[in-house]
Structures are given as structure tokens and as C-alpha cells.
Amino acid sequence: MTQRPRLCATVTAPTMAELRARRDAVRGADLVELRLDTVADPDVAGALAGRRLPVILTCRARSEGGAFA
């Protein structure tokens, strides 16, 4: 059985409120990557609350190209 490719939209923001707003604005993707390393006030439960698509939460260190110290 062949599965179709899936599209993941990556979302970054400086605050959780903006991250959730950008998450909810995603259209045409199958899932959303939420980059918590870019958020000043990261909140895992808040990032997951009320989502309509599956999400991947990431927190990338600077050594991996992220913003987390």
C-alpha cells in the first residue's frame, strides 16, 4: 500500500498567543510543527490545547539551528 506524501507546516512566533494563532491559521497542511525554541514563554499544554491538526513540538538548540540556549 502506497501512502501519499504528507505536508508539515512549520510555525514560529515570539509568544504562545501568537504561536497558537499562527498554528490555527495553517491551511493545506496535514500537520504542524510548533517551534517552542522561538517562544519567550513556552507552554507545552498551551501549544497542544484546541488544535485541529496533529502537531510536532520541537525545541531546537542553537547547535541544531534553533534558538534555544
CHARMM-style PDB file with segment names, atoms N, HN, CA, C and O in Angstrom:
ATOM      1  N   MET     1       0.849  -1.174   0.000  1.00  0.00      PROA
ATOM      2  CA  MET     1       0.000   0.000   0.000  1.00  0.00      PROA
ATOM      3  C   MET     1       0.897   1.240   0.000  1.00  0.00      PROA
ATOM      4  O   MET     1       1.780   1.373   0.847  1.00  0.00      PROA
ATOM      5  N   THR     2       0.670   2.129  -0.937  1.00  0.00      PROA
ATOM      6  HN  THR     2      -0.048   2.021  -1.625  1.00  0.00      PROA
ATOM      7  CA  THR     2       1.445   3.358  -1.036  1.00  0.00      PROA
ATOM      8  C   THR     2       0.690   4.487  -0.367  1.00  0.00      PROA
ATOM      9  O   THR     2      -0.491   4.708  -0.635  1.00  0.00      PROA
ATOM     10  N   GLN     3       1.386   5.203   0.512  1.00  0.00      PROA
ATOM     11  HN  GLN     3       2.345   5.024   0.731  1.00  0.00      PROA
ATOM     12  CA  GLN     3       0.774   6.353   1.161  1.00  0.00      PROA
ATOM     13  C   GLN     3       1.188   7.615   0.430  1.00  0.00      PROA
ATOM     14  O   GLN     3       2.291   7.701  -0.111  1.00  0.00      PROA
ATOM     15  N   ARG     4       0.302   8.584   0.418  1.00  0.00      PROA
ATOM     16  HN  ARG     4      -0.594   8.513   0.858  1.00  0.00      PROA
ATOM     17  CA  ARG     4       0.625   9.849  -0.223  1.00  0.00      PROA
ATOM     18  C   ARG     4       1.554  10.649   0.676  1.00  0.00      PROA
ATOM     19  O   ARG     4       1.504  10.497   1.897  1.00  0.00      PROA
ATOM     20  N   PRO     5       2.394  11.490   0.107  1.00  0.00      PROA
ATOM     21  CA  PRO     5       3.259  12.341   0.935  1.00  0.00      PROA
ATOM     22  C   PRO     5       2.413  13.257   1.816  1.00  0.00      PROA
ATOM     23  O   PRO     5       1.308  13.645   1.438  1.00  0.00      PROA
ATOM     24  N   ARG     6       2.926  13.592   2.966  1.00  0.00      PROA
ATOM     25  HN  ARG     6       3.824  13.277   3.274  1.00  0.00      PROA
ATOM     26  CA  ARG     6       2.236  14.493   3.887  1.00  0.00      PROA
ATOM     27  C   ARG     6       3.013  15.798   3.973  1.00  0.00      PROA
ATOM     28  O   ARG     6       4.241  15.818   3.885  1.00  0.00      PROA
ATOM     29  N   LEU     7       2.282  16.869   4.145  1.00  0.00      PROA
ATOM     30  HN  LEU     7       1.285  16.853   4.217  1.00  0.00      PROA
ATOM     31  CA  LEU     7       2.868  18.197   4.223  1.00  0.00      PROA
ATOM     32  C   LEU     7       2.829  18.681   5.670  1.00  0.00      PROA
ATOM     33  O   LEU     7       1.783  18.654   6.318  1.00  0.00      PROA
ATOM     34  N   CYS     8       3.982  19.121   6.165  1.00  0.00      PROA
ATOM     35  HN  CYS     8       4.832  19.143   5.639  1.00  0.00      PROA
ATOM     36  CA  CYS     8       4.090  19.658   7.516  1.00  0.00      PROA
ATOM     37  C   CYS     8       4.440  21.139   7.419  1.00  0.00      PROA
ATOM     38  O   CYS     8       5.429  21.506   6.785  1.00  0.00      PROA
ATOM     39  N   ALA     9       3.634  21.983   8.044  1.00  0.00      PROA
ATOM     40  HN  ALA     9       2.831  21.684   8.560  1.00  0.00      PROA
ATOM     41  CA  ALA     9       3.902  23.423   8.087  1.00  0.00      PROA
ATOM     42  C   ALA     9       4.627  23.733   9.390  1.00  0.00      PROA
ATOM     43  O   ALA     9       4.194  23.307  10.461  1.00  0.00      PROA
ATOM     44  N   THR    10       5.726  24.472   9.302  1.00  0.00      PROA
ATOM     45  HN  THR    10       6.078  24.818   8.432  1.00  0.00      PROA
ATOM     46  CA  THR    10       6.479  24.875  10.489  1.00  0.00      PROA
ATOM     47  C   THR    10       6.035  26.260  10.924  1.00  0.00      PROA
ATOM     48  O   THR    10       5.954  27.185  10.116  1.00  0.00      PROA
ATOM     49  N   VAL    11       5.746  26.388  12.226  1.00  0.00      PROA
ATOM     50  HN  VAL    11       5.813  25.636  12.882  1.00  0.00      PROA
ATOM     51  CA  VAL    11       5.251  27.654  12.761  1.00  0.00      PROA
ATOM     52  C   VAL    11       6.189  28.122  13.875  1.00  0.00      PROA
ATOM     53  O   VAL    11       6.546  27.358  14.773  1.00  0.00      PROA
ATOM     54  N   THR    12       6.578  29.394  13.794  1.00  0.00      PROA
ATOM     55  HN  THR    12       6.289  30.015  13.065  1.00  0.00      PROA
ATOM     56  CA  THR    12       7.377  30.026  14.839  1.00  0.00      PROA
ATOM     57  C   THR    12       6.676  31.318  15.252  1.00  0.00      PROA
ATOM     58  O   THR    12       5.883  31.879  14.496  1.00  0.00      PROA
ATOM     59  N   ALA    13       6.982  31.777  16.461  1.00  0.00      PROA
ATOM     60  HN  ALA    13       7.627  31.322  17.075  1.00  0.00      PROA
ATOM     61  CA  ALA    13       6.410  33.038  16.950  1.00  0.00      PROA
ATOM     62  C   ALA    13       7.146  33.436  18.228  1.00  0.00      PROA
ATOM     63  O   ALA    13       7.759  32.590  18.880  1.00  0.00      PROA
ATOM     64  N   PRO    14       7.088  34.712  18.588  1.00  0.00      PROA
ATOM     65  CA  PRO    14       7.761  35.161  19.813  1.00  0.00      PROA
ATOM     66  C   PRO    14       6.968  34.892  21.092  1.00  0.00      PROA
ATOM     67  O   PRO    14       7.551  34.890  22.176  1.00  0.00      PROA
ATOM     68  N   THR    15       5.648  34.664  20.996  1.00  0.00      PROA
ATOM     69  HN  THR    15       5.174  34.666  20.115  1.00  0.00      PROA
ATOM     70  CA  THR    15       4.819  34.408  22.175  1.00  0.00      PROA
ATOM     71  C   THR    15       3.911  33.204  21.920  1.00  0.00      PROA
ATOM     72  O   THR    15       3.670  32.832  20.771  1.00  0.00      PROA
ATOM     73  N   MET    16       3.413  32.603  22.998  1.00  0.00      PROA
ATOM     74  HN  MET    16       3.609  32.905  23.931  1.00  0.00      PROA
ATOM     75  CA  MET    16       2.497  31.469  22.857  1.00  0.00      PROA
ATOM     76  C   MET    16       1.199  31.885  22.195  1.00  0.00      PROA
ATOM     77  O   MET    16       0.657  31.138  21.380  1.00  0.00      PROA
ATOM     78  N   ALA    17       0.690  33.059  22.526  1.00  0.00      PROA
ATOM     79  HN  ALA    17       1.130  33.666  23.188  1.00  0.00      PROA
ATOM     80  CA  ALA    17      -0.562  33.511  21.914  1.00  0.00      PROA
ATOM     81  C   ALA    17      -0.411  33.613  20.402  1.00  0.00      PROA
ATOM     82  O   ALA    17      -1.294  33.193  19.655  1.00  0.00      PROA
ATOM     83  N   GLU    18       0.698  34.164  19.959  1.00  0.00      PROA
ATOM     84  HN  GLU    18       1.416  34.504  20.566  1.00  0.00      PROA
ATOM     85  CA  GLU    18       0.916  34.290  18.516  1.00  0.00      PROA
ATOM     86  C   GLU    18       1.195  32.935  17.883  1.00  0.00      PROA
ATOM     87  O   GLU    18       0.771  32.687  16.754  1.00  0.00      PROA
ATOM     88  N   LEU    19       1.903  32.052  18.589  1.00  0.00      PROA
ATOM     89  HN  LEU    19       2.248  32.254  19.506  1.00  0.00      PROA
ATOM     90  CA  LEU    19       2.161  30.711  18.067  1.00  0.00      PROA
ATOM     91  C   LEU    19       0.850  29.966  17.841  1.00  0.00      PROA
ATOM     92  O   LEU    19       0.665  29.333  16.801  1.00  0.00      PROA
ATOM     93  N   ARG    20      -0.070  30.041  18.818  1.00  0.00      PROA
ATOM     94  HN  ARG    20       0.080  30.556  19.663  1.00  0.00      PROA
ATOM     95  CA  ARG    20      -1.382  29.392  18.661  1.00  0.00      PROA
ATOM     96  C   ARG    20      -2.177  30.018  17.518  1.00  0.00      PROA
ATOM     97  O   ARG    20      -2.831  29.302  16.759  1.00  0.00      PROA
ATOM     98  N   ALA    21      -2.131  31.322  17.387  1.00  0.00      PROA
ATOM     99  HN  ALA    21      -1.600  31.903  18.004  1.00  0.00      PROA
ATOM    100  CA  ALA    21      -2.853  31.990  16.296  1.00  0.00      PROA
ATOM    101  C   ALA    21      -2.300  31.558  14.943  1.00  0.00      PROA
ATOM    102  O   ALA    21      -3.062  31.287  14.015  1.00  0.00      PROA
ATOM    103  N   ARG    22      -0.981  31.494  14.830  1.00  0.00      PROA
ATOM    104  HN  ARG    22      -0.361  31.714  15.584  1.00  0.00      PROA
ATOM    105  CA  ARG    22      -0.370  31.057  13.563  1.00  0.00      PROA
ATOM    106  C   ARG    22      -0.643  29.584  13.311  1.00  0.00      PROA
ATOM    107  O   ARG    22      -0.854  29.182  12.166  1.00  0.00      PROA
ATOM    108  N   ARG    23      -0.644  28.762  14.374  1.00  0.00      PROA
ATOM    109  HN  ARG    23      -0.473  29.088  15.304  1.00  0.00      PROA
ATOM    110  CA  ARG    23      -0.984  27.338  14.254  1.00  0.00      PROA
ATOM    111  C   ARG    23      -2.378  27.188  13.677  1.00  0.00      PROA
ATOM    112  O   ARG    23      -2.595  26.391  12.765  1.00  0.00      PROA
ATOM    113  N   ASP    24      -3.323  27.952  14.205  1.00  0.00      PROA
ATOM    114  HN  ASP    24      -3.147  28.600  14.946  1.00  0.00      PROA
ATOM    115  CA  ASP    24      -4.717  27.851  13.776  1.00  0.00      PROA
ATOM    116  C   ASP    24      -4.962  28.435  12.394  1.00  0.00      PROA
ATOM    117  O   ASP    24      -5.986  28.147  11.774  1.00  0.00      PROA
ATOM    118  N   ALA    25      -4.033  29.253  11.903  1.00  0.00      PROA
ATOM    119  HN  ALA    25      -3.202  29.487  12.407  1.00  0.00      PROA
ATOM    120  CA  ALA    25      -4.179  29.858  10.577  1.00  0.00      PROA
ATOM    121  C   ALA    25      -3.634  28.967   9.456  1.00  0.00      PROA
ATOM    122  O   ALA    25      -3.833  29.265   8.278  1.00  0.00      PROA
ATOM    123  N   VAL    26      -2.954  27.883   9.813  1.00  0.00      PROA
ATOM    124  HN  VAL    26      -2.793  27.640  10.770  1.00  0.00      PROA
ATOM    125  CA  VAL    26      -2.372  26.986   8.804  1.00  0.00      PROA
ATOM    126  C   VAL    26      -3.490  26.340   7.987  1.00  0.00      PROA
ATOM    127  O   VAL    26      -4.459  25.813   8.534  1.00  0.00      PROA
ATOM    128  N   ARG    27      -3.330  26.396   6.683  1.00  0.00      PROA
ATOM    129  HN  ARG    27      -2.543  26.824   6.240  1.00  0.00      PROA
ATOM    130  CA  ARG    27      -4.270  25.753   5.754  1.00  0.00      PROA
ATOM    131  C   ARG    27      -3.471  24.928   4.753  1.00  0.00      PROA
ATOM    132  O   ARG    27      -2.368  25.316   4.366  1.00  0.00      PROA
ATOM    133  N   GLY    28      -4.018  23.799   4.336  1.00  0.00      PROA
ATOM    134  HN  GLY    28      -4.914  23.484   4.651  1.00  0.00      PROA
ATOM    135  CA  GLY    28      -3.405  22.985   3.303  1.00  0.00      PROA
ATOM    136  C   GLY    28      -2.315  22.039   3.781  1.00  0.00      PROA
ATOM    137  O   GLY    28      -1.697  21.356   2.964  1.00  0.00      PROA
ATOM    138  N   ALA    29      -2.063  21.982   5.086  1.00  0.00      PROA
ATOM    139  HN  ALA    29      -2.565  22.536   5.750  1.00  0.00      PROA
ATOM    140  CA  ALA    29      -1.054  21.072   5.627  1.00  0.00      PROA
ATOM    141  C   ALA    29      -1.740  19.917   6.347  1.00  0.00      PROA
ATOM    142  O   ALA    29      -2.887  20.033   6.781  1.00  0.00      PROA
ATOM    143  N   ASP    30      -1.026  18.806   6.468  1.00  0.00      PROA
ATOM    144  HN  ASP    30      -0.095  18.712   6.115  1.00  0.00      PROA
ATOM    145  CA  ASP    30      -1.547  17.640   7.170  1.00  0.00      PROA
ATOM    146  C   ASP    30      -1.217  17.673   8.659  1.00  0.00      PROA
ATOM    147  O   ASP    30      -1.936  17.092   9.472  1.00  0.00      PROA
ATOM    148  N   LEU    31      -0.133  18.349   9.010  1.00  0.00      PROA
ATOM    149  HN  LEU    31       0.451  18.820   8.349  1.00  0.00      PROA
ATOM    150  CA  LEU    31       0.275  18.500  10.401  1.00  0.00      PROA
ATOM    151  C   LEU    31       1.102  19.767  10.543  1.00  0.00      PROA
ATOM    152  O   LEU    31       1.517  20.366   9.552  1.00  0.00      PROA
ATOM    153  N   VAL    32       1.337  20.169  11.789  1.00  0.00      PROA
ATOM    154  HN  VAL    32       1.000  19.682  12.595  1.00  0.00      PROA
ATOM    155  CA  VAL    32       2.033  21.421  12.069  1.00  0.00      PROA
ATOM    156  C   VAL    32       3.185  21.158  13.029  1.00  0.00      PROA
ATOM    157  O   VAL    32       3.013  20.488  14.047  1.00  0.00      PROA
ATOM    158  N   GLU    33       4.364  21.689  12.700  1.00  0.00      PROA
ATOM    159  HN  GLU    33       4.504  22.233  11.873  1.00  0.00      PROA
ATOM    160  CA  GLU    33       5.488  21.676  13.627  1.00  0.00      PROA
ATOM    161  C   GLU    33       5.473  22.998  14.377  1.00  0.00      PROA
ATOM    162  O   GLU    33       5.548  24.062  13.763  1.00  0.00      PROA
ATOM    163  N   LEU    34       5.378  22.938  15.694  1.00  0.00      PROA
ATOM    164  HN  LEU    34       5.317  22.073  16.193  1.00  0.00      PROA
ATOM    165  CA  LEU    34       5.408  24.139  16.525  1.00  0.00      PROA
ATOM    166  C   LEU    34       6.793  24.254  17.140  1.00  0.00      PROA
ATOM    167  O   LEU    34       7.214  23.393  17.913  1.00  0.00      PROA
ATOM    168  N   ARG    35       7.491  25.318  16.793  1.00  0.00      PROA
ATOM    169  HN  ARG    35       7.149  26.017  16.165  1.00  0.00      PROA
ATOM    170  CA  ARG    35       8.862  25.538  17.269  1.00  0.00      PROA
ATOM    171  C   ARG    35       8.837  26.294  18.591  1.00  0.00      PROA
ATOM    172  O   ARG    35       8.714  27.518  18.604  1.00  0.00      PROA
ATOM    173  N   LEU    36       8.952  25.576  19.694  1.00  0.00      PROA
ATOM    174  HN  LEU    36       9.051  24.582  19.683  1.00  0.00      PROA
ATOM    175  CA  LEU    36       8.911  26.201  21.012  1.00  0.00      PROA
ATOM    176  C   LEU    36      10.191  26.959  21.346  1.00  0.00      PROA
ATOM    177  O   LEU    36      10.195  27.790  22.254  1.00  0.00      PROA
ATOM    178  N   ASP    37      11.280  26.684  20.625  1.00  0.00      PROA
ATOM    179  HN  ASP    37      11.278  26.009  19.888  1.00  0.00      PROA
ATOM    180  CA  ASP    37      12.532  27.375  20.907  1.00  0.00      PROA
ATOM    181  C   ASP    37      12.492  28.857  20.536  1.00  0.00      PROA
ATOM    182  O   ASP    37      13.361  29.619  20.960  1.00  0.00      PROA
ATOM    183  N   THR    38      11.512  29.272  19.762  1.00  0.00      PROA
ATOM    184  HN  THR    38      10.805  28.654  19.418  1.00  0.00      PROA
ATOM    185  CA  THR    38      11.407  30.680  19.365  1.00  0.00      PROA
ATOM    186  C   THR    38      10.486  31.483  20.281  1.00  0.00      PROA
ATOM    187  O   THR    38      10.370  32.700  20.140  1.00  0.00      PROA
ATOM    188  N   VAL    39       9.832  30.795  21.223  1.00  0.00      PROA
ATOM    189  HN  VAL    39       9.927  29.806  21.337  1.00  0.00      PROA
ATOM    190  CA  VAL    39       8.818  31.420  22.072  1.00  0.00      PROA
ATOM    191  C   VAL    39       9.435  31.878  23.397  1.00  0.00      PROA
ATOM    192  O   VAL    39      10.193  31.134  24.019  1.00  0.00      PROA
ATOM    193  N   ALA    40       9.115  33.090  23.824  1.00  0.00      PROA
ATOM    194  HN  ALA    40       8.499  33.695  23.319  1.00  0.00      PROA
ATOM    195  CA  ALA    40       9.641  33.631  25.086  1.00  0.00      PROA
ATOM    196  C   ALA    40       9.004  32.959  26.296  1.00  0.00      PROA
ATOM    197  O   ALA    40       9.627  32.866  27.354  1.00  0.00      PROA
ATOM    198  N   ASP    41       7.766  32.490  26.147  1.00  0.00      PROA
ATOM    199  HN  ASP    41       7.260  32.565  25.288  1.00  0.00      PROA
ATOM    200  CA  ASP    41       7.014  31.907  27.271  1.00  0.00      PROA
ATOM    201  C   ASP    41       6.469  30.526  26.895  1.00  0.00      PROA
ATOM    202  O   ASP    41       5.252  30.343  26.861  1.00  0.00      PROA
ATOM    203  N   PRO    42       7.357  29.528  26.605  1.00  0.00      PROA
ATOM    204  CA  PRO    42       6.884  28.232  26.118  1.00  0.00      PROA
ATOM    205  C   PRO    42       5.960  27.523  27.108  1.00  0.00      PROA
ATOM    206  O   PRO    42       6.184  27.540  28.319  1.00  0.00      PROA
ATOM    207  N   ASP    43       4.919  26.900  26.560  1.00  0.00      PROA
ATOM    208  HN  ASP    43       4.737  26.886  25.577  1.00  0.00      PROA
ATOM    209  CA  ASP    43       3.919  26.181  27.352  1.00  0.00      PROA
ATOM    210  C   ASP    43       3.421  25.014  26.501  1.00  0.00      PROA
ATOM    211  O   ASP    43       2.622  25.204  25.585  1.00  0.00      PROA
ATOM    212  N   VAL    44       3.897  23.806  26.808  1.00  0.00      PROA
ATOM    213  HN  VAL    44       4.546  23.651  27.552  1.00  0.00      PROA
ATOM    214  CA  VAL    44       3.550  22.628  26.012  1.00  0.00      PROA
ATOM    215  C   VAL    44       2.052  22.391  25.996  1.00  0.00      PROA
ATOM    216  O   VAL    44       1.473  22.189  24.928  1.00  0.00      PROA
ATOM    217  N   ALA    45       1.411  22.412  27.158  1.00  0.00      PROA
ATOM    218  HN  ALA    45       1.881  22.576  28.026  1.00  0.00      PROA
ATOM    219  CA  ALA    45      -0.036  22.181  27.227  1.00  0.00      PROA
ATOM    220  C   ALA    45      -0.785  23.237  26.426  1.00  0.00      PROA
ATOM    221  O   ALA    45      -1.758  22.924  25.739  1.00  0.00      PROA
ATOM    222  N   GLY    46      -0.342  24.468  26.511  1.00  0.00      PROA
ATOM    223  HN  GLY    46       0.449  24.722  27.069  1.00  0.00      PROA
ATOM    224  CA  GLY    46      -0.970  25.546  25.748  1.00  0.00      PROA
ATOM    225  C   GLY    46      -0.795  25.380  24.252  1.00  0.00      PROA
ATOM    226  O   GLY    46      -1.690  25.716  23.476  1.00  0.00      PROA
ATOM    227  N   ALA    47       0.351  24.863  23.844  1.00  0.00      PROA
ATOM    228  HN  ALA    47       1.078  24.590  24.474  1.00  0.00      PROA
ATOM    229  CA  ALA    47       0.607  24.644  22.414  1.00  0.00      PROA
ATOM    230  C   ALA    47      -0.310  23.567  21.851  1.00  0.00      PROA
ATOM    231  O   ALA    47      -0.704  23.621  20.686  1.00  0.00      PROA
ATOM    232  N   LEU    48      -0.646  22.588  22.685  1.00  0.00      PROA
ATOM    233  HN  LEU    48      -0.325  22.543  23.632  1.00  0.00      PROA
ATOM    234  CA  LEU    48      -1.485  21.469  22.235  1.00  0.00      PROA
ATOM    235  C   LEU    48      -2.982  21.749  22.352  1.00  0.00      PROA
ATOM    236  O   LEU    48      -3.779  21.153  21.628  1.00  0.00      PROA
ATOM    237  N   ALA    49      -3.366  22.636  23.242  1.00  0.00      PROA
ATOM    238  HN  ALA    49      -2.719  23.121  23.831  1.00  0.00      PROA
ATOM    239  CA  ALA    49      -4.780  22.892  23.516  1.00  0.00      PROA
ATOM    240  C   ALA    49      -5.508  23.431  22.291  1.00  0.00      PROA
ATOM    241  O   ALA    49      -5.044  24.370  21.644  1.00  0.00      PROA
ATOM    242  N   GLY    50      -6.644  22.833  21.980  1.00  0.00      PROA
ATOM    243  HN  GLY    50      -7.021  22.070  22.505  1.00  0.00      PROA
ATOM    244  CA  GLY    50      -7.517  23.341  20.935  1.00  0.00      PROA
ATOM    245  C   GLY    50      -7.035  23.146  19.512  1.00  0.00      PROA
ATOM    246  O   GLY    50      -7.578  23.751  18.588  1.00  0.00      PROA
ATOM    247  N   ARG    51      -6.042  22.328  19.324  1.00  0.00      PROA
ATOM    248  HN  ARG    51      -5.601  21.837  20.075  1.00  0.00      PROA
ATOM    249  CA  ARG    51      -5.513  22.153  17.962  1.00  0.00      PROA
ATOM    250  C   ARG    51      -6.504  21.392  17.095  1.00  0.00      PROA
ATOM    251  O   ARG    51      -7.269  20.561  17.583  1.00  0.00      PROA
ATOM    252  N   ARG    52      -6.479  21.689  15.802  1.00  0.00      PROA
ATOM    253  HN  ARG    52      -5.857  22.364  15.405  1.00  0.00      PROA
ATOM    254  CA  ARG    52      -7.349  20.978  14.867  1.00  0.00      PROA
ATOM    255  C   ARG    52      -6.568  20.007  13.988  1.00  0.00      PROA
ATOM    256  O   ARG    52      -7.157  19.146  13.334  1.00  0.00      PROA
ATOM    257  N   LEU    53      -5.242  20.144  13.970  1.00  0.00      PROA
ATOM    258  HN  LEU    53      -4.764  20.843  14.501  1.00  0.00      PROA
ATOM    259  CA  LEU    53      -4.367  19.251  13.217  1.00  0.00      PROA
ATOM    260  C   LEU    53      -3.389  18.579  14.176  1.00  0.00      PROA
ATOM    261  O   LEU    53      -3.128  19.095  15.263  1.00  0.00      PROA
ATOM    262  N   PRO    54      -2.848  17.429  13.776  1.00  0.00      PROA
ATOM    263  CA  PRO    54      -1.773  16.835  14.573  1.00  0.00      PROA
ATOM    264  C   PRO    54      -0.582  17.796  14.606  1.00  0.00      PROA
ATOM    265  O   PRO    54      -0.351  18.543  13.655  1.00  0.00      PROA
ATOM    266  N   VAL    55       0.168  17.768  15.706  1.00  0.00      PROA
ATOM    267  HN  VAL    55      -0.019  17.162  16.478  1.00  0.00      PROA
ATOM    268  CA  VAL    55       1.326  18.651  15.821  1.00  0.00      PROA
ATOM    269  C   VAL    55       2.568  17.871  16.225  1.00  0.00      PROA
ATOM    270  O   VAL    55       2.489  16.801  16.828  1.00  0.00      PROA
ATOM    271  N   ILE    56       3.706  18.437  15.878  1.00  0.00      PROA
ATOM    272  HN  ILE    56       3.770  19.307  15.389  1.00  0.00      PROA
ATOM    273  CA  ILE    56       5.009  18.008  16.349  1.00  0.00      PROA
ATOM    274  C   ILE    56       5.565  19.196  17.114  1.00  0.00      PROA
ATOM    275  O   ILE    56       5.674  20.290  16.561  1.00  0.00      PROA
ATOM    276  N   LEU    57       5.916  19.000  18.367  1.00  0.00      PROA
ATOM    277  HN  LEU    57       5.828  18.112  18.816  1.00  0.00      PROA
ATOM    278  CA  LEU    57       6.527  20.067  19.153  1.00  0.00      PROA
ATOM    279  C   LEU    57       8.038  19.893  19.097  1.00  0.00      PROA
ATOM    280  O   LEU    57       8.552  18.809  19.375  1.00  0.00      PROA
ATOM    281  N   THR    58       8.753  20.958  18.738  1.00  0.00      PROA
ATOM    282  HN  THR    58       8.336  21.839  18.513  1.00  0.00      PROA
ATOM    283  CA  THR    58      10.202  20.897  18.724  1.00  0.00      PROA
ATOM    284  C   THR    58      10.775  22.054  19.521  1.00  0.00      PROA
ATOM    285  O   THR    58      10.181  23.129  19.615  1.00  0.00      PROA
ATOM    286  N   CYS    59      11.939  21.807  20.088  1.00  0.00      PROA
ATOM    287  HN  CYS    59      12.422  20.934  20.012  1.00  0.00      PROA
ATOM    288  CA  CYS    59      12.676  22.833  20.814  1.00  0.00      PROA
ATOM    289  C   CYS    59      14.141  22.639  20.430  1.00  0.00      PROA
ATOM    290  O   CYS    59      14.873  21.904  21.092  1.00  0.00      PROA
ATOM    291  N   ARG    60      14.555  23.296  19.369  1.00  0.00      PROA
ATOM    292  HN  ARG    60      13.960  23.893  18.831  1.00  0.00      PROA
ATOM    293  CA  ARG    60      15.887  23.077  18.817  1.00  0.00      PROA
ATOM    294  C   ARG    60      16.935  23.954  19.491  1.00  0.00      PROA
ATOM    295  O   ARG    60      16.746  25.153  19.694  1.00  0.00      PROA
ATOM    296  N   ALA    61      18.031  23.315  19.823  1.00  0.00      PROA
ATOM    297  HN  ALA    61      18.184  22.341  19.658  1.00  0.00      PROA
ATOM    298  CA  ALA    61      19.169  24.040  20.399  1.00  0.00      PROA
ATOM    299  C   ALA    61      19.849  24.870  19.309  1.00  0.00      PROA
ATOM    300  O   ALA    61      19.686  24.607  18.118  1.00  0.00      PROA
ATOM    301  N   ARG    62      20.596  25.852  19.729  1.00  0.00      PROA
ATOM    302  HN  ARG    62      20.729  26.066  20.697  1.00  0.00      PROA
ATOM    303  CA  ARG    62      21.338  26.677  18.761  1.00  0.00      PROA
ATOM    304  C   ARG    62      22.243  25.826  17.875  1.00  0.00      PROA
ATOM    305  O   ARG    62      22.406  26.104  16.687  1.00  0.00      PROA
ATOM    306  N   SER    63      22.822  24.798  18.460  1.00  0.00      PROA
ATOM    307  HN  SER    63      22.689  24.571  19.425  1.00  0.00      PROA
ATOM    308  CA  SER    63      23.720  23.914  17.686  1.00  0.00      PROA
ATOM    309  C   SER    63      22.983  23.151  16.602  1.00  0.00      PROA
ATOM    310  O   SER    63      23.610  22.602  15.696  1.00  0.00      PROA
ATOM    311  N   GLU    64      21.645  23.107  16.684  1.00  0.00      PROA
ATOM    312  HN  GLU    64      21.136  23.553  17.420  1.00  0.00      PROA
ATOM    313  CA  GLU    64      20.810  22.438  15.684  1.00  0.00      PROA
ATOM    314  C   GLU    64      20.094  23.436  14.787  1.00  0.00      PROA
ATOM    315  O   GLU    64      19.190  23.068  14.036  1.00  0.00      PROA
ATOM    316  N   GLY    65      20.500  24.707  14.866  1.00  0.00      PROA
ATOM    317  HN  GLY    65      21.233  25.007  15.476  1.00  0.00      PROA
ATOM    318  CA  GLY    65      19.869  25.731  14.038  1.00  0.00      PROA
ATOM    319  C   GLY    65      18.680  26.405  14.696  1.00  0.00      PROA
ATOM    320  O   GLY    65      17.984  27.195  14.058  1.00  0.00      PROA
ATOM    321  N   GLY    66      18.436  26.101  15.972  1.00  0.00      PROA
ATOM    322  HN  GLY    66      19.002  25.459  16.490  1.00  0.00      PROA
ATOM    323  CA  GLY    66      17.313  26.688  16.686  1.00  0.00      PROA
ATOM    324  C   GLY    66      17.710  27.896  17.508  1.00  0.00      PROA
ATOM    325  O   GLY    66      18.796  28.450  17.341  1.00  0.00      PROA
ATOM    326  N   ALA    67      16.820  28.295  18.393  1.00  0.00      PROA
ATOM    327  HN  ALA    67      15.937  27.844  18.529  1.00  0.00      PROA
ATOM    328  CA  ALA    67      17.046  29.487  19.213  1.00  0.00      PROA
ATOM    329  C   ALA    67      17.149  29.177  20.700  1.00  0.00      PROA
ATOM    330  O   ALA    67      17.319  30.091  21.507  1.00  0.00      PROA
ATOM    331  N   PHE    68      17.048  27.891  21.080  1.00  0.00      PROA
ATOM    332  HN  PHE    68      16.911  27.149  20.424  1.00  0.00      PROA
ATOM    333  CA  PHE    68      17.067  27.530  22.499  1.00  0.00      PROA
ATOM    334  C   PHE    68      18.489  27.540  23.039  1.00  0.00      PROA
ATOM    335  O   PHE    68      19.383  26.910  22.473  1.00  0.00      PROA
ATOM    336  N   ALA    69      18.691  28.253  24.131  1.00  0.00      PROA
ATOM    337  HN  ALA    69      17.965  28.764  24.591  1.00  0.00      PROA
ATOM    338  CA  ALA    69      20.028  28.312  24.736  1.00  0.00      PROA
ATOM    339  C   ALA    69      20.192  27.138  25.671  1.00  0.00      PROA
ATOM    340  OT1 ALA    69      21.243  26.985  26.292  1.00  0.00      PROA
TER     341      ALA     69
END
